């Protein structure tokens, strides 16, 4: 697995298609006019930014208890990265908090049919009500319980998410990359052996569930625990789809197939 999410195969495949069109515009210039070339460059720039954002987001925010996942709002990620890279991490975190305190039905509703979550959906609704009404002392332990139980159920190894040897890496995944969920869970799993009354701002699973981090009752811990729950739901979906290993290698294309693809790309380029 590459050190960067940007090098995931799906990103690479899209990049190769763009490069194919660019090569086509150089060697068969009559197929693509000036305006189409401009649009192609614009698309390439957008793709490059899009594929770089997860790595940039995680490098800025994972140590603060956030992780980028595929269903997270793209514009939100972009704003947070821009703020963080300009030295405004606190403002970036506030953007994240505001987002998860807004309309998140598009993240909640799919959990009704997600393995591990559908069995806990009624309990989740109660925790979301506590979250919406600022009862953070009540919702945080429930979010963590749901996370633990859902992963334990799906992995079927009597092994929870926070076990030391749990392998959370997935192939061609943003959340399942080694710099994604694995890094966040490493942070949340840190040993917390002393009673801490002062506020904490990370949802330390062991410290909270074992009663050591007493000062977890705040908007930061609650929102980060909720965000982690949505990220883990995405991980579970991909885990159940079999992304633990790479799909079978595609057969090399024949010269005829390559030429057919080039022709098809040329036709697409006409409509850019």
N, C-alpha and C positions, 0 to 999 in steps of 0.2 A: 504493500500500500504506500502510495506517495505521501510525502510530508505535507502536501497541500491539498485542500479540498478542490482547489481550482484545477487540479490534474485528474479529477475523477473522469472515468471513461466517457460518461455522457457529455460532459463539457468538452472533452477532447474531440469526440465525434462531431459535435456541432462546429467546433473550430475548424476541423478538417473540411467540412462542407463549405464554410465561408472561404477558406483558402482555395478550395476547388473552383469556386466561382470567380475568385480574384485571378487565378491562373487562366481561367477561361477568358476573362476580359482582356488579358494580355496577349494570349496566343490566338484568340478568335475575336478580335475587337469589334467586328461587324455585328456580333450578337448582342452586345450591351452598349447602349449609348451613354453619353456623358452624365445625364441625370440619374440613370440606373447605377452608374459607377459611384456617384455621390451617395446614393441611398445605401449601396453595398458597404461603403466605408462607414457610414453612420451605424448600420446594423453591427458591423464588426466592432466598433468602439463600444456600443451598448453591451454586446456579448462579453467583451473583455472586462468591462466594469462589473457586470452581473456575476461573472464567475469568480471575481476577486473579492466580492463583498463578504461571503461567509468567513474566509480566513481573516480578513481585516477586522470584522466584527468580533470574532472569537479572541483574537490577540488583544483586543481592547477591553472586552467585557467579561470573559469567562472567569477570570480571577475575582470578579465582583459578583459572580453567581448567575450569570446569564449565558445562554448558548444559542447560536443561530440554528434554526431548523427550517425545513422547506416550506412549511405552511405559514411561516411568519411573514407579515406584510413587507413587501419589497421596498416600498418607499420609507417605511419605518427603519429598516436596516440601513438604508442609504443615509437617512438623516442622522442616525446614531453614529455611524462611521465618520461622517463629516464632522460632527460635534466632537467626537473622541479624538480624532486626528488633529483637531484644532485646539486640543487641551481642555475641552468642556465635557469631561466624562460625567460629571454630576448632572449636567443638563441632559446628556444622552440618557442617563438612567431615568430621569424624570419623564422623558419621552416614552420610555418603555413602560413605566408605571402608569402613565396616562392611557396608553394603548390598552393594557390589560384590564384597566378599570372602565374601558369603553364597551362598545358592542362587540362581544367576542362569540356570538352565537355560532358563527361559521367554524369556530374551533371546538365548541362544546357539543353541538348536535351530532357530529359524526361519532362521538364517543358512545352513543347509544348502540352502535353496531360494531364497536372495536373490541376484540377479544381482551378479556381482563378488565375492561372498563364497563362493558354493558352489564356485567354482574354487579357492579358497584355504582351504577349510574344514580340510583335513588340517594345513596349516601353522598355522592358527589354533588347533587342538587342542593342538599342541605348545607354542605360546606361552601358552595358558591353563594348561597344566601348569607351565610356568616361573612364571607369575603366582601360582598356588596354592602353590608351594613357595618363594616369595620370591626367585626368581632374576630380579630386576627388570632387571638389566643385559642379560639375554637377551630378555625379552619385549617391552620397550619399542620397540626398533627394528623388531621384527616387526609389532607392532600398527601402527606408522606406515607400514611398507611395505605392509601389507594395505590400509590406508585409502587410500593413494596409488594403488595398483594397481586397486582396486575402482572408485574414482571415474573414473579414467582410462579404464578399460574401458567403463564405462556411458555416459560422456559422448561417447565416440567422436570426440573432437576432438584426440586426442593432447595433452590438456590436463589436468594433474593438479589435485587439489583445492587445492593451495597456489599455483597460478598467480595472478599479480596481477589479471588481468582475468576470473577465473572468476566467473560469475554463479550464486550458490547460492540465490537467492530462489525460493520456490514460493508458489503461490496457496493461501490458506486453510489454512495449515500452521503448526504450532507451531515445528518445527525449521527449516522453510524461511522463516520470517519474517526480515526484515533484522536484527532484534535477536537472532536465534537462532544458527544455525550460522555464518552469515557473520561475526558478531562474534567467535565463538570461534576460527575459522580465522584471522582477522586477528591475534589474540593469538598463536596457535601459529606463525604465519608470520613473526614479527618477526625482523629481521636479527640475527644473532649472529656477529659478526666477530672477537671476541677469545676466546682459550682461557679457559674458566672452570672452575677446579678445585673451587671451593666448590659446595655443593649448590644445585641449582635445583629449583623446585617446580612449574614449568609444563612440559608436554611440547613444548618448542620444537622443531619439526620440523627446521629448518635447522641449528640448533645441535647437535642430537643426531646427525642423519644425516651431518653433515659433520665430526663429531668435535671440535666446538668446546666444547660443554657436556659436560664430562667427568663432572660431578657429578650426572648424571640418575638414578643407580641408587638410587632410593628409592620408598617405597610411594605417595607423593603423585603423582609423575610417572606411575608405572605405572597407578595406578587412574584417573587423569584421561585417560590415553591410551586405556584400555579403555572408559571411559564415552563418550569422543568417538567411538570405533569403533561403539558401539551407536547413538549419535545419527546417525552418518553412514549406517549401515545403514537406519535409518528414512527418512533423506533419500533414499537411493537407491530405496527402495520407492516413495515418493511421486513421485520423478522419473520412474520407469518407468511410473507410472500417468498421467502427463501433466499433473502439477500445475504445470508451468512457466507456464501461462496459465490465466486464469479460464475456467470452463465457460460455455457459451452462456447468455445472459440468459434467465431464465424469462419466458414470456408472461404479461402481466397477467391476473389472474383476472377473470372476469365476476362481476356482482352475484350471480347464482345460485350460482356456485361459492363465493363469500365466505360467503353465508348457509349453504350446506351445511357449510362448514368450521366456522362458529360453532356450528352444531347438533352437529357431531361433537365439538367441544371441550367443549360442555356435557355430552354423554354421558360423556366421559372424566372430567370433573371430578366426576361423581357417584361415581366409583370411586376417588378419591384417598384 
